[in-house]
Amino acid sequence: MGERENRETVERLVDALNERDLELFDQQFHEDSVLEYPQSGERVVGGENRRAVYAAFPELPKVEPRRIVVNGDLAVLEASLDYGDGAAWQATMIFELREGRIAKETAYWAQPFEP
């Protein structure tokens, strides 16, 4: 798979979140994928665990991409997230892809702060 296909995978992921379509969201990942959230120390391994995490969300975020950068099988998404509670979040998600689907995601979130 090439960079165009990898970009389309990330774009479908964003569309799936914005449409609240967990089935489409799940299709963008390999079943053995790993999600890592270094800020909380969480590591989610495998499709069953990933589906459980996202099914438990009280509200999936609306995602407004600022930038998607793809280089080979590595893609980075910078975005604003809105969970519907009025809090502003900025996120960076790093995707490692294999055969056009996500094998690993590492994500960081932060709220704006005064300089």
The 8 nearest C-alpha neighbors of each residue, nearest first, counted from 0:
[[1, 98, 99, 4, 2, 5, 97, 3],
 [0, 2, 4, 3, 5, 71, 72, 99],
 [1, 3, 5, 71, 4, 6, 69, 70],
 [2, 4, 6, 5, 1, 7, 0, 69],
 [5, 3, 7, 6, 2, 1, 99, 0],
 [4, 6, 2, 8, 99, 7, 3, 1],
 [7, 5, 3, 9, 8, 4, 2, 10],
 [6, 8, 10, 4, 5, 9, 11, 3],
 [9, 7, 5, 11, 6, 10, 27, 12],
 [10, 8, 12, 6, 11, 7, 13, 5],
 [9, 11, 7, 13, 12, 8, 6, 14],
 [12, 10, 14, 8, 13, 9, 15, 7],
 [11, 13, 9, 15, 24, 10, 14, 8],
 [12, 14, 10, 16, 11, 15, 17, 62],
 [15, 13, 11, 17, 12, 16, 18, 10],
 [16, 14, 20, 24, 18, 12, 13, 17],
 [17, 15, 19, 13, 18, 14, 20, 12],
 [16, 18, 61, 14, 15, 19, 13, 62],
 [17, 19, 15, 20, 16, 14, 61, 13],
 [20, 18, 16, 17, 15, 21, 59, 14],
 [19, 21, 15, 18, 22, 23, 24, 16],
 [22, 20, 24, 23, 25, 19, 15, 16],
 [21, 23, 25, 24, 20, 26, 15, 19],
 [24, 22, 26, 25, 21, 20, 15, 27],
 [25, 23, 21, 15, 12, 22, 26, 27],
 [24, 26, 22, 27, 23, 28, 21, 50],
 [25, 27, 23, 28, 24, 22, 29, 100],
 [28, 26, 100, 25, 24, 101, 8, 12],
 [29, 27, 101, 100, 26, 25, 102, 30],
 [28, 30, 32, 31, 102, 101, 100, 27],
 [29, 31, 46, 32, 45, 28, 47, 102],
 [32, 30, 45, 29, 46, 33, 44, 102],
 [31, 33, 102, 29, 45, 103, 30, 44],
 [32, 34, 44, 103, 43, 45, 104, 102],
 [35, 33, 104, 43, 42, 103, 105, 44],
 [36, 34, 42, 105, 41, 37, 104, 43],
 [35, 37, 41, 106, 38, 40, 39, 105],
 [38, 36, 40, 39, 35, 41, 107, 106],
 [39, 37, 36, 40, 107, 41, 108, 106],
 [40, 38, 41, 37, 36, 35, 42, 107],
 [39, 41, 37, 38, 36, 42, 35, 43],
 [42, 40, 36, 39, 35, 43, 37, 38],
 [41, 43, 35, 34, 44, 36, 40, 33],
 [44, 42, 34, 33, 48, 49, 35, 41],
 [43, 45, 33, 32, 48, 42, 34, 31],
 [46, 44, 31, 32, 30, 48, 47, 49],
 [45, 47, 30, 49, 48, 50, 31, 32],
 [46, 48, 50, 49, 45, 51, 30, 44],
 [47, 49, 51, 50, 46, 45, 43, 44],
 [50, 48, 46, 52, 51, 47, 43, 45],
 [49, 51, 47, 53, 48, 52, 54, 46],
 [52, 50, 48, 54, 49, 53, 55, 47],
 [53, 51, 49, 55, 50, 54, 48, 56],
 [52, 54, 55, 50, 56, 51, 49, 59],
 [53, 55, 51, 52, 56, 50, 21, 57],
 [56, 54, 53, 52, 51, 57, 50, 58],
 [57, 55, 58, 53, 54, 59, 52, 51],
 [56, 58, 55, 59, 54, 82, 53, 60],
 [59, 57, 56, 82, 60, 83, 55, 19],
 [58, 60, 56, 82, 16, 19, 61, 57],
 [61, 59, 82, 81, 80, 62, 58, 16],
 [60, 62, 17, 81, 80, 82, 16, 63],
 [63, 61, 80, 79, 60, 64, 17, 13],
 [62, 64, 79, 78, 80, 65, 61, 13],
 [65, 63, 78, 66, 77, 62, 79, 76],
 [66, 64, 78, 77, 63, 67, 79, 76],
 [65, 67, 77, 64, 76, 68, 78, 75],
 [66, 68, 76, 75, 77, 69, 74, 65],
 [67, 69, 75, 74, 66, 76, 70, 6],
 [70, 68, 74, 73, 2, 71, 6, 75],
 [71, 69, 73, 72, 74, 2, 68, 75],
 [70, 72, 2, 73, 69, 1, 74, 5],
 [71, 73, 96, 95, 70, 97, 74, 5],
 [74, 72, 95, 70, 71, 94, 69, 96],
 [75, 73, 69, 94, 68, 93, 70, 95],
 [76, 74, 93, 68, 67, 92, 94, 69],
 [75, 77, 67, 92, 91, 66, 78, 93],
 [76, 78, 91, 66, 65, 90, 64, 67],
 [79, 77, 64, 65, 90, 63, 89, 76],
 [78, 80, 89, 63, 88, 62, 90, 64],
 [81, 79, 62, 88, 61, 60, 89, 78],
 [80, 82, 61, 60, 83, 87, 62, 88],
 [81, 83, 60, 84, 58, 59, 61, 80],
 [84, 82, 81, 85, 60, 58, 86, 61],
 [83, 85, 86, 82, 81, 87, 58, 60],
 [86, 84, 83, 87, 81, 82, 88, 80],
 [87, 85, 84, 88, 81, 82, 83, 110],
 [86, 88, 110, 81, 85, 80, 89, 111],
 [89, 87, 110, 80, 109, 79, 90, 86],
 [88, 90, 79, 109, 108, 78, 110, 80],
 [91, 89, 108, 78, 107, 77, 79, 109],
 [90, 92, 77, 107, 76, 106, 78, 93],
 [93, 91, 106, 76, 75, 105, 94, 107],
 [92, 94, 75, 105, 104, 74, 106, 76],
 [95, 93, 104, 74, 103, 73, 96, 75],
 [94, 96, 73, 103, 102, 72, 101, 104],
 [97, 95, 101, 72, 102, 100, 99, 94],
 [96, 98, 99, 100, 102, 101, 72, 95],
 [97, 99, 0, 100, 96, 101, 72, 5],
 [100, 98, 5, 97, 0, 96, 4, 8],
 [101, 99, 28, 27, 96, 97, 98, 29],
 [100, 102, 96, 28, 103, 29, 95, 27],
 [101, 103, 32, 96, 29, 95, 97, 28],
 [104, 102, 33, 95, 32, 101, 94, 34],
 [103, 105, 94, 34, 93, 35, 106, 33],
 [104, 106, 35, 93, 92, 36, 34, 94],
 [105, 107, 92, 36, 91, 93, 104, 35],
 [106, 108, 91, 90, 92, 36, 38, 109],
 [109, 107, 90, 89, 88, 91, 106, 110],
 [110, 108, 89, 88, 90, 111, 107, 87],
 [109, 111, 88, 87, 89, 112, 108, 86],
 [112, 110, 109, 88, 113, 87, 89, 114],
 [111, 113, 114, 110, 109, 87, 88, 89],
 [112, 114, 111, 110, 109, 87, 88, 89],
 [113, 112, 111, 110, 109, 89, 87, 88]]
